[in-house]
Amino acid sequence: MDRATLPSRGMRPLLLSILLGLVLASCGERFDTDQQRLCRQAIPAVNAPGSTIAIERIGEGPRPAMLRIVYVAGSEGGPARRRTIDCLFAGEGQGMQRGALIGIANDGQPMSDASFYLLRRFYLEDRAEPPPDPGALSTGSVPQLPHGLAYGLQQGLSALPSAAIYALLACAYALIYGLTGRIILSFGEFAALGALSAVIGAALLVSFSASTPATGLVCAFAVAILVCALHGFAMGRFVLRPLARAPGQQVLIATIGLAIALSEYLRLSQGPELRWLPPVLNEPWAVARAGDFIVAVTPLALAVAAAGFAATTGLLLLIGRSAYGRAWRAVADDARTAALFGIDARAVHDKALILACAASGMAGVIVTAVYGGMGFAGGFALGLKALVGAILGGIGSPAGAALGGLCIALFEVLWSSLMPLDQRDIAVYALLALVLILRPGGFFGDGTLAPRHV
């Protein structure tokens, strides 16, 4: 191995860390809602019992990784006074332990180690009786719902980002399978590529001093779509086109190898550590309530889910109502007859592959925006579940595949709310086996494996 290549290979994760640091340094909302809530819950413990607490401001403290809350505390028979509490955390967005509370200062005076340990161990971490939150959501104007309906609404809102992710990836599978009858097993890795591209896109925006949550999301989507589309075009030209006349098994093996290569490519680019983006637009909104149970949703989850559903709808309209969609359906129905009418099947396939990879990149951006990050190896399980959804809905039809992705998201959230969480993936794959036995063409496809009618 040439030693001259070693420093450049080692510099890639370092350069990405620098870019990610720029994103973290530019973000005004450096602490997520869990950290803010944990700091607010410590306020009643450092004030007299029965004190009324009114939060005035939440912002950055005098030190890095320190959150400062300014509040007004009043007690019966005494005047109200303005106070501050500073919460020091282990980190701000790069590691798994970024939210660990490691110190508290009350009115600028650090709490002793013994007092802080007792506060955290026997008050803040009390799962049997969680401490009150002085800055809890205001629910005065939200409607009251029955408990079962409120719980179902919360589960439905929580499933929106997952539904958008699975619908996009399932459409990607259907766009290619509808043309060639072959499954490309690398769209999950393209989602991971889109997640990394989203980080780089946000960092590029920071370098131009134009960073806001809205522009950051737009730039992340734009860069991820462009990068994944270019990689998809390269995959079509250099991997799939030489195998156009090869048996399906060879294509399957080639795409598995491509998925492994993409995963290793991402590992060398971003490093083996899971990197987290800082939270934006994640202050929850109260939607409804049932007693003490509050149905909440974040603006970010709604925004990225809406973007994912809009992209999925756009793909379906493109296939159903555009000139390219007519060409896609013609090639899917009979490529030789379509060629007699002047339709270039290769061009149709190349465009479908670019669209599919771009949709996968958008799914990766949604994962990064909602869940904070996506590792280099996180695309395999995501792509496999989306493939299950595409098969359930009818993998030869983009609309059916998208509906199948929605069904998988709904099935996962129902199972998570009613059954053991560690058995959810087993249940998903068992559902796939059951559908393949009873209806091989999927819920919305043909009931048999006979050639479908377009």
N, C-alpha and C positions, 0 to 999 in steps of 0.2 A: 504493500500500500504506500502511496506517495505521502510522505510526511507533510508536504505543503498543503494537502487537502484537509488535514486534521484541524487546524485552527478555524478554517472557514466552516467546517461542519459543527464545531463546538460553539461557533458564534451565533448560529441560527436561533437556538433557544434564548441566548442572551439578548439578541436584538429584539426578539418578540417580547421578552420581559421588559425591556426598555419602553417599547411601544405600549405595553399594557400599563406600565407605570405612568406614562403620560395620560392615559385614559383615567386612571385612578386620581391623578393629581388635578385633573381638570373637572372632575365631577363634583358638583355642589352637594349632592346627596350621598355623603360618604358612608353613612351608617344605615343599615337596613331596618325594617320595622321591628324585627325581633330584638335587635340591640336597643332601639329606642324604647320599646316596651319594657325590657329588663331594667333599664335605667330608671324609667318612671316608677316601676314597682318598688324600687328601693327608697323612694321619697317618703312614704308614710312611716317607714321604720326609723327615720332620722328626725321625725317631728313628734310633737306631743300627741297622745291618743285623742281621737276625735277632731283633729285639725282639719280644716277645709283646705283643699289644695286646688289651685288654679294655674295651669301651665301657661306661661307667657311666650316662651321661645325655646326652640331646640336647634342647636347648631354645633359648630366645632369648638372644642376646648382649646386651652392655651398650649397643649402639647399634641404631637401627632398621635393618631389613634385614640384621641380623647373626645368624648361627647359631653357637651355642657347643656344642661337644662336650667333655664331661669323660670322660677315659679313664685307664686305668692301664697304664703301659708298664714292662715288665721285660726285662732282658737277662741273658745267662748270666754268672754270677759277680757280679752286682750286684743291689742291692735294687730292688724295684718302687716306682715313685713315681707319684703322681697328677698329671696334666698336663691342660692345656686347649688347644684350638685354636678360633679364631674365624674364620669365613668370612663375608666381606662380599659381598653380592649386589647386582646393579644394581636390583632391584625385588622386589616380593612378590606380584604377582598381577594387575597391570593391563595390562601390555604383552607383546609377543611376546618381548622380551629380558629378561623378569623373572628368568630362571634364570642369567644371566651372572655368573660368579665374577669379582670385581674386586679382591679383596684378601684376605690371610690374616695373622692374628696368632697367634704361637705363645707360649703362656704369657703373654699380654698384651703381647708385644713385636711390633710390626708388621714384617712381612717387607719387605725392600727391593724397590723396583720391578724391579730387574734379576733378583733371585732369584725373585720371583713370576712374572715372564715366563718364565724358563727352566723353572720347575716346571710351569706351565700348558702351555707350548708343547711341551715334550719329555717330559713325564711324564703329566700328567692327560689330555692330548689324543692320546696315543699309541694309535691305533686298531689297529695291528698287534699290540701286546702290552698290553692294558689293565692298569692297575695293580690290585693286589689290594684287596679291600674288607674291612676288619677287622670290619665289622658285617654281613657277608653272612647270608643266610637260614640258619637252622638246619635241616638236612635229616637229622638223625639218625634220626627215626622215620618218615620218609615212605617209601613203597614204591619199589622199583627197577623200572623199566619198560624195555622195549626202546626204542631211540632213536626209531624211527619212530612207535611208539605214544605216547611222551611228547610228541613234536613235534605229533602230531595232537590230543592232549588239550589242549595249550597253545593251538593254533589254535581249537579248539572253545570253550574258556573265553573267549578273546578276542572271539569272535563273539557271545557272549550278549547284551551290550547292543545291538549292531546288530540282532540278530534281534528283540529286543523292540521296538525303534524301528520297524522295517519292518512288523512284525506289526500294531502299533497303527495306523499310517498306512494300511496296506492295508485294514484293517477299516473305517477311516473312509471310504475310497473306496467300498467294497462296500456300506456301509449306505445311501448315497445312490443309487448306481447301481442297486442292486436294486429301489429304489422307482420311480425316474424314468427309468432307462436313460440317464442323462446323467452326465458326469464333471465334478466340481468341481475346478478346477485351483488351488485356493488353500489346500489343507490343509498344504502345506509352510510357507507363511507363518504359518498358525496355530501350527505347531510353533515357529517363531521367536518368535511372540508368547508362547507358553508359556515359552520360555527366558527372555525378559525378565521375565515375571511371576514366575518362580522367584527371580530376583535381588531383585525388589521384596518378595516374600514373606519371603525370608530377612532382608532389612533391617528389615521391620516386626517380625519376631520379635525381632531384636536390640534394637529400641527398647523392648521390654517386658522386657528383661533375662532372657530365658528361652531363650537360645541354647545348644543342644547339637546334635551332628551328627544325631541321630535326629529331634529336634523340628524342626530346620532342614529336613530332607528332607520331613517330613510337611507343614510349612507351605508349602514350595515347591510340592509337588504340589497342595495344597488351593487356593492362590491361582491357580496356573496353570489348574486345571480350572475354577474359577469365572470367571476372566477370559475364557478361550476359549469357555466355554459362553455367556456373555452376548454376546460378539461374534458367535458363531455364530447365536444367536437373532436378532440384528439383521440379519445377512446374509440369513437366511431371510425375514424380514419385509419388508425394504426392497430386496433385490436379486433373490432367487429367486422370491418369490411373485408379483410383477408379471409375471414371465416364465414363469408356470406353463404357459401355452398357446402359448408361443413355440417356434419350431423349435430343435432342439438346437444349431445353430450360434450362435444369438444367446446362448444360455445359456453356451456355451463362451467366447465373446468377453467376456461380462459377468464371468465368473469370472476370466479372465485380467486384465481391468482391475482387478478387486477385489484380485487378488494383487499387482499393481503398487502399488495404493493402500496396501495393508497394509505392503508393504516400505518405502514412503516414510514411512508413519506411524511405523514402527519406527525409521527413520533419524532422523527429527526428535525422537523420544522419547529414544533412547539415544545419538545421535551416530554418526558414521561409524566410530569406532574399535572394534576388537574388544576387549571387556572380559572379563576372566578372573575367575572365582571362586576363592577360596582352597581348597586341597585338604583334604578330610576323609575319614577312614576309608580312606586309600589306602596303608596299610602292607601290602605283599604278604604273602600266606600261601603257604608251600611246600606243594604238593599231592603231587608225585611228582618223581622225578629219573631221569635216564639219564646216568650218569657225571657230567660237570661241568654238564650241562644240567638246570636246575631248572624245573619246571612251577609257575608261581605265579599267583595270582589275588588281587584286592583285595576286601575286604568291601563297599566301595561298589559295585563292579561287580556283585557277586552280589545286593546288596539292590535296586538299581534295576532290574536285569534281572528279578528275581523279581516286583517290583511291576508291571512292564510285562506280563509273562506272565499275572499274576493278573488284571490289568485286561482283557487280551484274552480270557482264559477267561470272565471275568464277562460280557463283551459277547456272546460266543457262547452262553452259557447263557441270557442274557436273551432273545436271539432264538429260541432253541430251546425254552425251557420256561416262559416267562412269558406272561401275558395280552397284554402289549404285543408280545411276539414273535409270538404268533398273529395279532395285528392287522397287524404288519409283513409277515408272510408272505402274509396275505390280500390286502393292498393291492399287494404285489409281484406276486402272481399275477394278480389282476384287480381293479383299483380300483373299477370301476363295480359289480361284483357285491358287493364288500365294503361299498360304500356302501348297498346295498339291505338289508344286515344290520345297519345302524346304526353302521358304523365310519367315523369322521371321518378321511379321508385326509390332510387338512391337518394335523391334530393329530399323526398318525403321522409325517408328514414333518418337522414342526417338532422333535419329540422325537428323531428320527433325526439331524437336523442338529446338535442340541445334543450328543448323544452322540458324534458323529463329531468335532466340534470339541474336545470335552473330551479325547477320546483323542489327538488331535493335540497338544494342550497337554501331556499326559503324556509324549508322545514328545520334545517340546522340553525338558522337565525332565530326562529321561534323558540327552539330548545335553549339556546344561549340567553335570550332575553328573559324568559320566564324562570328558568331553573338556575341561571347564573353561569353555567359553563357546560362544556361537553368534552370529554377526554378523547384521545386519538383512537381508542378502541371502543368508544360508545356507539358507533354507528351500526355494528353488527346486529345487536339485539333490537335496535330501533327498526332497522330495515327488515328484519325477519318478521316482526310483528306487523309491520305495514304490508308485507307480502301475504301474511295470513288474512289481513283485511281485504286485500285485493282478490284473493282466491274466494273468500266468503261471498263477496259481492258479485263476482263474475269478472275474472281478470282480463277477458277479451274486450270489455266495455269500460271506457274511462268513467262514465257515470255510475255504473254498477260498482266499480272498484272504489270510487269515492264514498259511496254509501256503505260499502263494506268497511272502509276505514272508520267511518262514524260509528258503525256497529261495534267495532273493536274497542273504541274509546268508551262507549256506553257500557259495554260488557265489563271492561276493566274497572270503571268507577262503581258499578253495581257490586261487583265481586269484592272490591276493596272496602265497601261500606257494610257488607253483610257477612263476608266470609274471611278466613285467614289470609292475610296479605301475602305470606310467603308461598302460598299455593296458587297465586293468580296466574303466573306464566304457564304453569302446568295446565290450568283450566283453559287458557287461551288455545294452546296447542291441541288439547283434547277436543275443543270445539271445532277446530280445523279438521281433525280426523273424522269427527261425526258428520260434518257437512260433506266431506269428500266421499263418504260412504253413501249417504242418503241423497245428495244432490251434487254430483261432481262439477256441474257448471256454475255453482254458487247460488246464492239466494236470488239474484236478479239476472242470472244468465240462463243458459239452456240447462235442462234437466239431465242431459246426457253429454258425453264427450264428442258427439257428432259435430262437424263443422257448423259454426254459428252463421246466422244470416245477419248481414249488416244493413 
